[in-house]
C-alpha cells in the first residue's frame, strides 16, 4: 500500500498537470501575428504534446496510476508540483497581459480590428492545418476530457508576449523531464509513436523547424524517421521528348527507401523512371 502522503502528493500533481493541459485549450492568437500565426500555433501545439507525453509517462493521464517513479522522494513530487504551478502562472501572466491590451485599445479608442483573433479553420494553409489537427489529436488522447473548456478563451495579440510565454513554459517542461529521469525512456517510446503518426514527410520537416529547438527528444526522433522514410512525388507532368527520373541513386549496400508517387501525367514521347537506382546490384 502506498503511504498516504505519497498518494495525496500524486493527486495534487495530477490535478496541476490536468489544469496545465487544459490551459492550452484557452489560448487564441490575434490577427496581428500575421504570417507568424501558423508557426506560433504549432509551437503551442507541440508544447502541449510534449507536456502530455511527460504526464502519460508519469501515469498522470485520464487513468491515474501511482507509478514507481513517485517513490523517488517527496521532495521531487513537491518540485514537480511547483513546476506545474509555474506553467499555470505563465498562462495567467499572459492572460493578464491580454486584458491590459484590450483595456488599452478601449481607452485609446483604437479600432476593434486590433482584437480580432485568428481562426485555425480558415487562417491556416492546408499543410499547417493538417499538422495542427494531428498534434491536437495526439494530445487529446492523453487528456481528461471532463474538465476541458470550463473557462473562457482569451487571446494574445503581440508576438513578443507569446514568445515570452512559450519560452517560459518550455523551460519548465525541460525541468520536469530532467526531474524524473526514470521515465525518459517511456517518453522516447511515446515520442516515437507521435512522430510515426505524422504520415507526411513534409509535415515532419515543418514540425522540426517549428518545435525542434524546444523539444530535443522530438527533434532527434524526427531526424531519425525522416532519414528512414522515402520521398513523396506528387503532381508531376512529363511531355514531349523529356526524360525524367524520380527516386534515389543509392551506392552499394545503402538501404533502399520506399517512395510515394501520385498524380503523374506522361504524354508524347517522354520517358519516366520511377524508383531507386541501386548500384552494385
C-alpha positions as CSV (number, residue, x, y, z in Angstrom):
1,X,0.0,0.0,0.0
2,X,1.3,3.5,-0.9
3,X,1.9,5.9,2.0
4,X,-1.0,8.4,2.5
5,X,1.3,11.4,2.0
6,X,2.5,10.0,-1.3
7,X,-1.0,9.4,-2.6
8,X,-2.0,12.9,-1.7
9,X,1.1,14.3,-3.4
10,X,0.4,12.3,-6.5
11,X,-3.2,13.5,-6.5
12,X,-2.0,17.1,-6.3
13,X,0.5,16.8,-9.1
14,X,-2.1,15.1,-11.2
15,X,-4.6,17.9,-10.7
16,X,-2.0,20.5,-11.6
17,X,-1.0,18.6,-14.7
18,X,-4.6,18.4,-15.9
19,X,-5.0,22.1,-15.3
20,X,-1.9,22.9,-17.3
21,X,-3.0,20.7,-20.2
22,X,-6.4,22.4,-20.2
23,X,-4.8,25.9,-20.3
24,X,-3.5,25.2,-23.8
25,X,-7.2,25.0,-25.0
26,X,-8.0,28.5,-23.9
27,X,-5.2,30.4,-25.8
28,X,-6.0,32.2,-29.0
29,X,-3.7,34.3,-31.2
30,X,-4.6,37.7,-32.7
31,X,-4.5,38.6,-36.3
32,X,-1.6,40.9,-35.6
33,X,0.5,37.7,-35.7
34,X,0.1,37.7,-39.4
35,X,2.5,35.2,-41.2
36,X,3.8,34.1,-37.8
37,X,0.4,32.7,-36.8
38,X,0.8,29.2,-38.2
39,X,4.3,28.6,-36.7
40,X,3.3,30.1,-33.3
41,X,0.2,27.9,-33.1
42,X,2.1,24.8,-34.0
43,X,4.7,25.7,-31.4
44,X,2.0,25.9,-28.8
45,X,0.6,22.6,-30.0
46,X,4.0,20.9,-29.8
47,X,4.5,22.2,-26.2
48,X,1.1,20.7,-25.2
49,X,2.0,17.3,-26.8
50,X,5.4,17.3,-25.0
51,X,3.8,18.0,-21.6
52,X,1.1,15.4,-22.3
53,X,3.9,12.9,-23.2
54,X,5.6,13.6,-19.9
55,X,2.3,13.2,-18.0
56,X,1.5,10.0,-19.8
57,X,4.9,8.5,-18.9
58,X,4.4,9.6,-15.3
59,X,0.9,7.9,-15.1
60,X,-0.9,11.3,-14.8
61,X,-3.2,10.8,-17.8
62,X,-7.0,10.2,-17.7
63,X,-6.4,6.8,-15.9
64,X,-4.3,8.0,-13.0
65,X,-1.9,5.3,-11.7
66,X,0.7,5.6,-9.0
67,X,3.9,4.6,-10.7
68,X,7.2,3.6,-9.2
69,X,8.9,6.9,-10.2
70,X,6.9,8.7,-7.5
71,X,8.7,6.8,-4.8
72,X,11.9,8.7,-5.6
73,X,11.3,11.3,-2.9
74,X,8.5,13.5,-1.6
75,X,10.8,16.4,-2.5
76,X,10.7,15.5,-6.2
77,X,6.9,15.4,-6.1
78,X,6.9,18.9,-4.5
79,X,9.3,20.3,-7.0
80,X,7.3,18.8,-9.9
81,X,4.1,20.3,-8.5
82,X,5.8,23.6,-8.2
83,X,7.0,23.5,-11.8
84,X,3.4,22.7,-13.0
85,X,2.2,25.7,-10.9
86,X,4.7,27.9,-12.7
87,X,3.4,26.8,-16.0
88,X,-0.1,27.8,-14.8
89,X,1.3,31.1,-13.7
90,X,2.9,31.6,-17.1
91,X,-0.6,31.3,-18.7
92,X,-2.1,33.5,-16.1
93,X,0.5,36.2,-16.6
94,X,-0.1,36.1,-20.4
95,X,-3.8,36.3,-19.8
96,X,-3.3,39.4,-17.7
97,X,-1.2,41.0,-20.5
98,X,-4.1,40.2,-22.8
99,X,-6.6,42.0,-20.6
100,X,-4.4,45.1,-20.3
101,X,-4.0,45.2,-24.1
102,X,-7.8,45.1,-24.5
103,X,-8.3,47.9,-22.0
104,X,-5.6,49.9,-23.7
105,X,-7.4,49.7,-27.1
106,X,-10.6,50.8,-25.4
107,X,-9.1,53.8,-23.7
108,X,-7.2,54.9,-26.7
109,X,-10.2,54.3,-29.0
110,X,-8.1,52.0,-31.2
111,X,-10.0,50.1,-33.8
112,X,-11.6,46.9,-32.6
113,X,-9.9,45.2,-35.6
114,X,-6.9,45.0,-33.3
115,X,-8.7,42.5,-31.2
116,X,-9.8,40.1,-34.0
117,X,-8.4,36.6,-33.4
118,X,-7.2,34.1,-35.9
119,X,-9.3,31.0,-36.7
120,X,-7.3,27.8,-37.4
121,X,-10.1,26.5,-39.6
122,X,-9.8,29.4,-42.1
123,X,-6.5,31.1,-41.4
124,X,-4.1,28.2,-41.7
125,X,-2.9,26.8,-45.1
126,X,-3.5,23.1,-45.7
127,X,0.0,22.0,-44.5
128,X,-0.2,23.9,-41.2
129,X,-3.8,22.9,-40.6
130,X,-3.1,19.2,-41.2
131,X,-0.2,19.2,-38.7
132,X,-2.2,21.3,-36.2
133,X,-5.1,18.7,-36.3
134,X,-2.7,15.8,-35.9
135,X,-1.0,17.4,-32.9
136,X,-4.3,18.1,-31.3
137,X,-5.4,14.5,-31.7
138,X,-2.2,13.3,-30.2
139,X,-2.6,15.4,-27.1
140,X,-6.4,14.8,-26.7
141,X,-5.8,11.1,-26.3
142,X,-3.9,11.8,-23.1
143,X,-6.3,14.5,-21.8
144,X,-9.0,14.2,-19.2
145,X,-11.9,15.4,-21.3
146,X,-14.3,16.0,-18.4
147,X,-12.6,19.3,-17.4
148,X,-12.0,20.8,-20.8
149,X,-13.5,24.2,-21.8
150,X,-14.7,25.2,-18.3
151,X,-13.0,28.6,-18.8
152,X,-13.5,31.3,-21.4
153,X,-10.9,31.6,-24.2
154,X,-8.6,34.5,-24.3
155,X,-6.1,35.9,-26.8
156,X,-2.6,37.1,-27.1
157,X,-2.2,40.0,-29.6
158,X,1.5,40.6,-29.6
159,X,4.1,38.0,-30.7
160,X,6.7,39.2,-28.2
161,X,4.3,38.3,-25.4
162,X,3.7,34.9,-26.9
163,X,7.4,34.3,-27.2
164,X,7.9,35.1,-23.5
165,X,5.1,32.8,-22.5
166,X,6.0,29.8,-24.7
167,X,9.7,30.0,-23.8
168,X,8.9,30.1,-20.1
169,X,6.6,27.1,-20.5
170,X,9.1,25.1,-22.5
171,X,11.7,25.8,-19.9
172,X,9.6,24.5,-17.1
173,X,8.8,21.3,-19.2
174,X,12.5,20.8,-19.6
175,X,12.9,20.9,-15.8
176,X,10.1,18.4,-15.4
177,X,11.7,16.0,-17.9
178,X,15.0,16.2,-16.1
179,X,13.5,15.8,-12.7
180,X,12.2,12.3,-13.3
181,X,14.9,10.5,-15.4
182,X,13.4,7.1,-14.7
183,X,10.5,7.8,-17.2
184,X,12.6,9.3,-20.0
185,X,12.8,6.0,-21.9
186,X,9.0,5.8,-21.7
187,X,8.8,9.3,-23.2
188,X,11.1,8.3,-26.0
189,X,8.8,5.5,-26.9
190,X,5.8,7.8,-26.8
191,X,7.7,10.3,-28.9
192,X,8.4,7.6,-31.4
193,X,4.7,6.9,-31.7
194,X,3.9,10.6,-32.1
195,X,6.3,11.0,-35.0
196,X,5.1,7.8,-36.6
197,X,1.5,9.2,-36.5
198,X,2.6,12.0,-38.8
199,X,2.4,10.4,-42.2
200,X,3.7,13.1,-44.5
201,X,7.5,13.7,-44.5
202,X,7.0,17.4,-45.3
203,X,5.0,17.6,-42.0
204,X,7.9,16.2,-40.1
205,X,10.2,18.9,-41.7
206,X,7.7,21.6,-40.6
207,X,7.4,20.2,-37.1
208,X,11.2,20.1,-36.8
209,X,11.5,23.7,-37.9
210,X,8.8,24.9,-35.5
211,X,9.5,22.9,-32.4
212,X,12.9,21.2,-32.8
213,X,14.7,23.7,-30.5
214,X,12.1,23.4,-27.8
215,X,12.0,19.6,-27.7
216,X,15.3,17.8,-28.3
217,X,13.7,14.4,-27.9
218,X,11.3,15.2,-30.7
219,X,14.0,16.7,-32.9
220,X,16.1,13.6,-32.6
221,X,13.2,11.2,-33.4
222,X,12.0,13.4,-36.4
223,X,15.5,13.3,-37.8
224,X,15.7,9.6,-37.4
225,X,12.4,8.8,-39.0
226,X,12.8,11.4,-41.7
227,X,16.1,9.7,-42.7
228,X,14.4,6.3,-42.8
229,X,11.4,7.5,-44.9
230,X,11.4,7.9,-48.7
231,X,10.2,10.9,-50.7
232,X,6.8,11.9,-51.9
233,X,6.5,12.8,-55.6
234,X,3.2,14.5,-56.4
235,X,1.7,16.3,-59.4
236,X,4.4,15.8,-62.0
237,X,3.9,16.1,-65.7
238,X,6.2,14.8,-68.5
239,X,5.6,15.6,-72.1
240,X,7.4,16.0,-75.5
241,X,10.7,14.2,-75.5
242,X,11.5,14.8,-71.9
243,X,13.3,12.2,-69.7
244,X,12.5,12.2,-66.0
245,X,13.6,10.1,-63.0
246,X,12.2,10.2,-59.5
247,X,14.0,8.3,-56.8
248,X,17.4,7.8,-55.1
249,X,20.7,6.9,-56.6
250,X,21.9,4.5,-53.9
251,X,25.6,3.5,-53.5
252,X,26.4,-0.2,-53.0
253,X,24.9,-1.6,-49.7
254,X,22.9,1.5,-49.0
255,X,19.4,0.7,-47.7
256,X,16.8,1.4,-50.4
257,X,13.9,3.6,-49.3
258,X,10.3,3.3,-50.4
259,X,8.7,6.4,-52.1
260,X,5.2,7.6,-52.8
261,X,4.2,8.6,-56.3
262,X,0.9,10.2,-57.1
263,X,-0.8,12.2,-59.8
264,X,1.7,11.6,-62.7
265,X,0.8,12.6,-66.2
266,X,3.0,11.2,-69.0
267,X,2.4,12.1,-72.7
268,X,4.0,12.2,-76.1
269,X,7.4,10.5,-76.3
270,X,8.5,11.3,-72.7
271,X,10.3,8.7,-70.6
272,X,9.8,8.4,-66.9
273,X,11.6,6.2,-64.4
274,X,10.0,5.8,-61.0
275,X,12.1,4.2,-58.3
276,X,15.6,3.9,-57.0
277,X,18.8,3.0,-58.8
278,X,20.8,0.7,-56.6
279,X,24.4,0.4,-57.6
280,X,26.2,-2.9,-57.4
281,X,23.0,-5.0,-57.9
